[in-house]
Amino acid sequence: MRIKHATTFWSRFRGLLFYKSPIVDEGLLITSCNSIHMFFMRFPIDVVFLNQNNIVVKVVLNLKPWRIVSPVHSAYSTLELPSGTISKWNICEGDTIDI
């Protein structure tokens, strides 16, 4: 899976907003980011919140458009993935993600 890295204000702001169809075989790592919104999104995604050591601190399955995830205080970055990825790879809190 290809992971893009959003580190600038504009790349974090844009995120996946302008994608017209669901992502496939790609993800977006947003650093520094501990909460997200799904305003104007057109498809659901899976979200993995990571601390500075890339340890999973929270997972959100199938987050639908027009939803918000409140700040996850122990999170440093957010990994946005195609819906179904968390279940497919059995990603759980406490796992380490090698990016």
Secondary structure as UniProt FT lines:
FT   STRAND          2..6
FT   HELIX           9..14
FT   TURN            15..18
FT   STRAND          26..31
FT   STRAND          36..37
FT   TURN            39..40
FT   STRAND          45..50
FT   TURN            52..53
FT   STRAND          55..63
FT   TURN            65..66
FT   STRAND          68..69
FT   TURN            73..74
FT   STRAND          77..82
FT   TURN            83..84
FT   HELIX           85..89
FT   TURN            93..94
//
